[in-house]
Amino acid sequence: MDHRSDNRVDELSTISDEFRTWWAAHNVRIHHGGVKRFHHPEAGFLELTYQLLDLPGYEERLKFLASWAATGLEAADPAGDRER
């Protein structure tokens, strides 16, 4: 676990008795998919299905493409006058 993760665990442990209990019991698991159900006061009942998207090695490539695209757009339109 890296330093940032330690900080998150400390923060969650401080503010949540439930998390602190789960963490102490090592009852914290990675979920690769499932359904989350919420009740929003305005939108009503929401049911969201999720699935793990594991793309090893892609994060750096996507960051590179994002920086390249931003640089390319700035070079193509140095005054920032492109349509939005």
C-alpha positions, 0 to 999 in steps of 0.5 A: 500500500502506498503513502496515499492509500495509508492516508485514505485508510486513516481518514476513513478510519477517523470518520467511519466506525463501520469502516474502522471495524471492517478494516480491522477485521480485514473485511474489505474486498475488491468487487469486480462487478455488481449492482449499486442501488440508491434512492435519490430524493429528486430522481427516485430509485436508481440501480447502477450496474458496474463492472471492473475495467482493467487496462494494465499499462493503458493509464500512461498511454492515455495520459500521453495521448491526452497531453499530445492532443492538448498540445496539438490543439493548441498548436493548431489554434494558438489564439484559442478560437476553436468552436466549442 
